[in-house]
């Protein structure tokens, strides 16, 4: 099995890998099988600013994919990686905003149980919120494998983790993830989006990567750490450092699953 680990930025990828490098090499198998190989990835490997590079994670064959920010970049780089490498499953890690800090507080991790692209469809039907409406929209983004995807893709984090031989932590927070091309810049718009789509998190790449996996029948798992409240533009109220550190802890937990160590 060749696992693709994707992030939007090199900083997020380095933070995720840093969780493995920081784990003592003698960690007992019963504590964490994936963490038992702290140096299970080549720490001399240079993480690209964008693009894919082969690696080994916890004894697994892997491809590290840095897509760039936004749904278009994510689609381009994920498509290229899937064309060039024999990838059998994808994990998308990264930062996200929270629509509800009680359900998804700063620093917490949330797995996507569905991905929504709210900007696809017909816009301007309701001038009070300017959101797209996909009702009766005749152009699905993809049809196949029993799915008709217009702007929502259903996901099963537990099944995906099992298929990828990864360990999803017990009690893992889950919710609907929105992928946007333009980050929400106000609390008012955040309330509209959360209400319309029952959304818990917002980011800019997940839907594109999920769609790429759906078209190829590949298992897909998206887990993001919360760095800010959606609509909050005051960076002093963000927790970027803690959220980045959380990526490392999450990857170490995922790799502690029943992989081939």
Order of alpha helices (4+ residues) and beta strands (2+ residues): beta-alpha-beta-beta-alpha-beta-beta-beta-beta-beta-alpha-beta-alpha-beta-alpha-beta-alpha
